[in-house]
Amino acid sequence: MEAELIGIREVLLLVVGVILGALVSALFRRWRAGKAGKARHDRTSDPAAAGNGQEAASVAAFGQQLAEHLARYDLEREVGKLREEVAQLREEVKELRAARNISPQYAEALGLAQRGMSAQEIADRLGISLAEAELVHALSRGEELFKEPALDDGVWQPDRPPV
């Protein structure tokens, strides 16, 4: 069981590494294309535009701003996709950790509970007792079930008399 988990972690790390590699590669290509475009523009400057320097400078500045804006937009879109993929991978890891901590005979019940089925529906579908289904349902909710509520002044506390 432990060997399988290490394999899953390695696969997840490999996926994240490939995604980061693709991002770095895309950034490098954009940087290189920007340098090549600037060098090409410097070599092929129009003599007529040289006479009208202000107009050529404003067109060049606009072109540079447009290129930066498009590059930023592409990067933001790609980062958004990467964030979605990371969130999905985190959810899968969470499910794998939950499945790892439960007996194999209750793995299907845990999966159904995590998908939002009630304890009664789980018991009916899998043919287990309602008490077993409620236990699996409670375990699927994780630690939030076991958190103690914060005590405020209106609640009785053992170290002082009630108000």
C-alpha positions in Angstrom: 0.0 0.0 0.0 2.9 2.4 0.9 4.6 1.7 -2.4 1.4 2.7 -4.3 1.2 6.0 -2.5 4.8 6.9 -3.3 4.1 6.1 -7.0 1.0 8.5 -6.9 3.1 11.2 -5.3 5.8 10.8 -7.9 3.2 11.1 -10.7 1.7 14.2 -9.2 5.1 15.8 -8.8 5.9 14.9 -12.4 2.7 16.5 -13.6 3.4 19.7 -11.7 7.0 19.7 -13.0 5.8 19.3 -16.6 3.4 22.1 -16.2 6.0 24.4 -14.7 8.5 23.4 -17.5 5.9 24.4 -20.1 5.3 27.7 -18.4 9.1 28.5 -18.2 9.5 27.4 -21.9 6.6 29.7 -22.9 8.1 32.6 -21.0 11.5 32.0 -22.6 10.0 31.9 -26.1 8.1 35.1 -25.6 11.2 36.8 -24.3 13.3 35.6 -27.2 10.6 36.6 -29.7 10.4 40.1 -28.2 14.2 40.5 -28.5 14.2 39.3 -32.1 11.3 41.6 -33.0 13.0 44.6 -31.5 16.3 43.8 -33.4 14.3 43.3 -36.7 12.5 46.6 -36.1 15.9 48.5 -35.5 17.4 47.1 -38.8 14.4 47.8 -41.0 13.5 51.3 -39.8 11.8 53.3 -42.6 13.7 56.5 -43.8 10.3 58.3 -44.2 9.4 57.5 -40.6 12.8 58.9 -39.5 11.6 62.3 -40.7 8.6 62.1 -38.5 10.2 60.9 -35.3 7.4 61.6 -32.9 4.9 59.6 -34.9 7.2 56.7 -35.3 8.1 56.8 -31.6 4.4 56.8 -30.6 3.6 53.9 -32.9 6.5 51.9 -31.6 5.5 52.7 -28.0 1.9 51.6 -28.8 3.2 48.4 -30.4 5.4 47.6 -27.4 2.5 48.3 -25.0 0.2 46.1 -27.0 2.7 43.3 -27.1 3.2 43.5 -23.3 -0.5 43.6 -22.8 -1.0 40.5 -24.9 1.8 38.7 -23.2 0.4 39.5 -19.8 -3.0 38.3 -20.9 -1.7 35.0 -22.1 0.3 34.5 -19.0 -2.7 35.3 -16.7 -4.8 32.9 -18.7 -2.2 30.2 -18.4 -1.7 30.8 -14.7 -5.5 30.6 -14.2 -5.5 27.2 -16.0 -2.6 26.0 -13.8 -4.4 27.1 -10.7 -7.5 25.1 -11.7 -5.3 22.1 -12.4 -3.5 22.4 -9.0 -6.9 22.7 -7.2 -8.1 19.6 -9.0 -4.9 17.7 -8.1 -5.3 18.8 -4.4 -8.8 17.5 -4.4 -7.6 14.2 -5.8 -4.8 14.0 -3.2 -7.4 14.7 -0.5 -9.6 11.9 -1.8 -6.6 9.5 -2.0 -5.6 10.3 1.6 -9.1 9.7 2.8 -9.4 6.4 0.9 -6.0 5.3 2.3 -7.1 5.8 5.9 -10.2 3.5 5.7 -10.8 -0.2 5.4 -11.1 -1.4 1.8 -14.6 -2.8 2.5 -15.8 0.8 3.3 -14.0 2.5 0.5 -17.0 2.6 -1.7 -19.2 3.9 1.1 -16.6 6.7 1.8 -16.6 7.6 -1.9 -20.4 7.9 -1.9 -20.4 10.0 1.3 -17.8 12.4 -0.2 -20.1 12.8 -3.2 -22.9 14.0 -0.9 -25.0 10.9 -0.4 -26.8 10.7 3.0 -26.1 7.8 5.4 -29.5 6.3 4.7 -28.9 6.3 1.0 -25.4 4.7 1.5 -26.8 2.0 3.8 -29.6 1.2 1.3 -27.3 1.1 -1.7 -24.5 -1.0 -0.2 -26.5 -3.2 2.1 -24.7 -2.2 5.3 -26.2 -1.2 8.6 -27.3 2.4 9.1 -24.8 2.7 12.0 -22.0 1.7 9.7 -23.1 4.1 7.1 -23.4 7.0 9.6 -19.9 6.2 10.9 -18.4 6.3 7.3 -20.4 9.5 6.6 -19.0 11.1 9.7 -15.5 10.1 8.8 -15.9 11.5 5.3 -16.5 15.0 6.8 -13.0 14.8 8.3 -11.8 16.9 11.2 -14.5 19.5 11.0 -16.8 17.1 12.8 -14.5 16.9 15.8 -13.7 20.6 16.2 -15.1 22.1 19.4 -17.2 25.2 19.1 -15.7 28.4 20.5 -17.2 29.2 23.9 -18.5 32.7 24.5 -19.8 34.4 27.7 -23.3 33.0 27.4 -22.2 29.4 27.6 -21.5 27.5 30.9 -17.9 26.9 31.7 -16.8 24.4 34.4 -14.4 26.8 36.1 -17.0 29.4 36.9 -20.6 29.3 38.1 -23.4 29.8 35.6 -24.8 33.3 35.2 
